[in-house]
Amino acid sequence: MNLELPIILLLTIVAPIAIIGHYITEWRKQRGLSAEDEASMDRLRSDADKLEQRIHIMERILDDEVPDWRQRSHEQV
């Protein structure tokens, strides 16, 4: 019967605080991007930059060959 009070305190105070602390630590670890995620983001940025350059090149070609293409595309919409 002497162990009832320490066991009750352990289960009602210490254990919940330890569990909450554990999950807070795990949550903080997962907040940032992993190295794999960062590499993937870098590849996506690079691909987006390449596509943007291609669009600008296509627009320049169209401007040279079909000067009023922008007006025509807006009129059709």
HELIX and SHEET records of a PDB file:
HELIX    1   1 GLU A    4  LEU A    9  1                                   6    
HELIX    2   2 LEU A   10  VAL A   14  3                                   5    
HELIX    3   3 ALA A   15  GLN A   30  1                                  16    
HELIX    4   4 ALA A   35  GLU A   65  1                                  31    
HELIX    5   5 TRP A   69  GLN A   76  1                                   8    
END                                                                             
